[in-house]
């Protein structure tokens, strides 16, 4: 019994030190996630992918949310015409590096 507990504790310790890398979905499944997304959902997905999907570039224009995937594939989600997106960037000396 003691060896099982020690093995489990050792496993947890090693798992904590060397976390398993999450398998990223391929671009096609990522792109499919956007198929039925409205503008608000697309911006939420873009914000989520900002940290987890480094290979996907996202940005917002006055008319749409744009996703650039590998192999020069682009997916655009239109913004509603009756609403405006305003982004506020807090800064001390400048907004971008």
Secondary structure as GFF3:
##gff-version 3
##sequence-region A 1 97
A	DSSP	alpha_helix	2	17	.	.	.	ID=ss1
A	DSSP	alpha_helix	27	33	.	.	.	ID=ss2
A	DSSP	alpha_helix	39	52	.	.	.	ID=ss3
A	DSSP	beta_strand	57	60	.	.	.	ID=ss4
A	DSSP	beta_strand	64	68	.	.	.	ID=ss5
A	DSSP	three_ten_helix	70	72	.	.	.	ID=ss6
A	DSSP	beta_strand	74	78	.	.	.	ID=ss7
###
